[in-house]
Amino acid sequence: GKSLPRYTDGRRKNNLSELENMIGKVYDRINNMRPVATKTDLKVIDGIMKLKKDEIIYMSITELAMRLGVSEATILRFCRKIDYRGFQDFKLSLSQETGGGNAADESDYMKNIAYDMTDAIMETYKALDAKQCSDVAKLIISSRKICIFGVGNSSIAPAMFKVKLARTGINADNSGDTHLQTIITSNLNAEDLLILISVSGATKDIINLAEIAKKNGTPIVVITNYNKSPLAKYADYLFLTCRKEGVYEGGSMATVCAQSYIVDVLCATVYKDLGAESDERNMKVALTISDKAI
């Protein structure tokens, strides 16, 4: 697009409006912002230009803000100035331009998926802390009420968590309805436990639950990809799934595998702490449901 002259008077506002409904590639839009950019905008522009495209598409808004030395709100405003709905929309366009949505070797996609899932689990394993797993297992056993919530792709692991705990006689609340999640969380207290699972750690509904629980003094366990995410700030116990997810992936199953691995480890730790009692409860469940098989 054509460059716009820089103005220091009221005409600058008029030229900003000319930038609305921008078209063109991501970096063209960014460069077209320069003539009317504020000092903060220029900091964002120069910072983005120094980063690799395929690095940006795997960043959370929190990570990019930290790298550029600006606030998350600044990044969001900048994305909207260049006519994207938000940071995710910006990353999606960038990903499409760089061909990020295509596998490097499509002919061997089955092997690539297997490697992706295996790597996600192994990297998550390396980041686990045994003492923290033990501390959370004790909380699960002793808590008056346990709630495990996630939304979207991150609602799969919470459902699995609930089922595995049920086999030991431990009842956990789980719902995919965000309105119901809020109602349930509002009634938790310091004797309860809230477990929140979110890939980005930036999902508004899940952050809202963390805010409510923190006010109620409820211990919070967070499972997320990003240790600097808004959700991670509320965590009393933080578990990291070490698998970066591109915006184009729409919820990678490799990430679900990493989340499920942490769920399995925590449940195994609960079983170990319960000892013989765990074996008795599992056997009781096995005998009860055996009639359901042909």
C-alpha angles and dihedrals in degrees: 000000000000120000118251122222119248115247130187097196136061091296089075091069091053091052090050088060089054088063092061117109091025118186131196138064122327097255091044089057091047093051091046088060093063099086092057099027123130120227089263092049090052090052089055093045094049091044094051091048090057093054127080115251094230089052094054095052090061095048127099117228088252093055094048092048090053092048092051096041095238136109126270088243089058091054091048093049091048092052089052092048089060089049103261121132091231145315094299091053089049091051093046092055091046091049092051091051094050093046090243093149094068126081116243090235111023092178090067099037093134092060091043091055091049091050091046093054094043092049091048091055096043094048090048090050091055091055096050121110114212095207092052090050089052093048092051092046090055090050091051091052096045103037120110092219132009125202124188116189140174136146134222114353089354091064092077098071094048090055090051090047091055093051095048092049091048089063089064093048094258113132118211128184116234130170135160092207106102092202091054091044089058093049093049094046091050089064097050122108141182092290092060135072130226120199115192125190122194131151096210098029085218102092108129097216093051093045088052090056090051091051092052093046093048091054089050092050092243116157110246128210115193127195111190144136096240126060092193096050122122090251094051090062090069096050122116086182119026126195120185125212102207101214122107112217124208117224091237092060095075093210116339119223088218087067090049088052090054091049091047091050091058090047090052092049093050092047091048089052090051090050090050093050092048090052116178090002089063091053091050093050093047092050091049090053092046092053092046096052096038090089089062091069121082 
